[in-house]
Structures are given as C-alpha cells and as structure tokens.
Amino acid sequence: MARRKRITFRAAYAADILDGRKESTVRLNTSLKKGDVVDIVAGMVKIGTARVESVEEKTVSQLTDEDARRDGFETREELVKALKKIYGKKIGDDTRVKVIRFKLLGRESDHSSSNSASTT
C-alpha cells in the first residue's frame, strides 16, 4: 500500500492550521498536485488530513498580501521574512516558489488548537 503524501510544518503553525487561519504554504519544491489528499504534520505529529486545492508557481516578487494572509501572515513582507528565515540565501525576488493551497478535511482527535499552540 502506498504511503500517503504529507505536508510538514513547524509545530508553531499547528493552531493556525487547525483554526483555519493557515490554508496555504509556500515551498521551493513540491510533488503535490491539485486533488491530492495529504497528512498534515506539525512538529512531527499528524494533526489532520487535507486536500490540495491548488498548486501555483510564482516568483517571490509575485507573492501578494492575499498569499500571505492565506499562509497565516498579516503582510507579504512578513511572509517573505519567514521564507528567508526558513530557506536562507535560496530566497530572492526571482526565486520560483510553489504556493500550495489546502483544505483541512479532518483533524486528529487528540489535537486541539489550544494544546498545539504551546509548542515551538
């Protein structure tokens, strides 16, 4: 049996994902496609299951405030700052990234947003 694909996040993002404030992620590379059903993992713990709604390629300079809000940030500048913290020098205005939008289908029964938010 094939193993389900997953999207992994830092534990700090768990509460935003479970509460619906984070419904996308920006990655340098992905094999995910629209319609894929994936495990959502935060801090090495599966917190839910989601369906990939879209995968859009953009350059960092094309990211918008709307992209940032869907990713749980207030502004594009906050999103780009977070990307630079994660990816370092690989991120520049011309860097091609994938914006992955997902819809949470279900949450793992043992994980509420209140206990997930306390991890880093």
Secondary structure in CASP SS format (residue, H / E / C, confidence):
PFRMAT SS
TARGET T0000
AUTHOR 0000-0000-0000
METHOD secondary structure of the structure
MODEL  1
M C 1.00
A C 1.00
R C 1.00
R C 1.00
K C 1.00
R E 1.00
I E 1.00
T E 1.00
F E 1.00
R C 1.00
A H 1.00
A H 1.00
Y H 1.00
A H 1.00
A H 1.00
D H 1.00
I H 1.00
L H 1.00
D C 1.00
G C 1.00
R C 1.00
K C 1.00
E C 1.00
S E 1.00
T E 1.00
V E 1.00
R E 1.00
L C 1.00
N C 1.00
T C 1.00
S C 1.00
L C 1.00
K C 1.00
K C 1.00
G C 1.00
D C 1.00
V E 1.00
V E 1.00
D E 1.00
I E 1.00
V E 1.00
A E 1.00
G C 1.00
M C 1.00
V E 1.00
K E 1.00
I E 1.00
G E 1.00
T E 1.00
A E 1.00
R E 1.00
V E 1.00
E E 1.00
S E 1.00
V E 1.00
E E 1.00
E E 1.00
K E 1.00
T E 1.00
V H 1.00
S H 1.00
Q H 1.00
L C 1.00
T C 1.00
D H 1.00
E H 1.00
D H 1.00
A H 1.00
R H 1.00
R H 1.00
D C 1.00
G C 1.00
F C 1.00
E C 1.00
T C 1.00
R H 1.00
E H 1.00
E H 1.00
L H 1.00
V H 1.00
K H 1.00
A H 1.00
L H 1.00
K H 1.00
K H 1.00
I H 1.00
Y H 1.00
G H 1.00
K H 1.00
K H 1.00
I C 1.00
G C 1.00
D C 1.00
D C 1.00
T C 1.00
R E 1.00
V E 1.00
K E 1.00
V E 1.00
I E 1.00
R E 1.00
F E 1.00
K E 1.00
L E 1.00
L E 1.00
G E 1.00
R E 1.00
E C 1.00
S C 1.00
D C 1.00
H C 1.00
S C 1.00
S H 1.00
S H 1.00
N H 1.00
S H 1.00
A C 1.00
S C 1.00
T C 1.00
T C 1.00
END
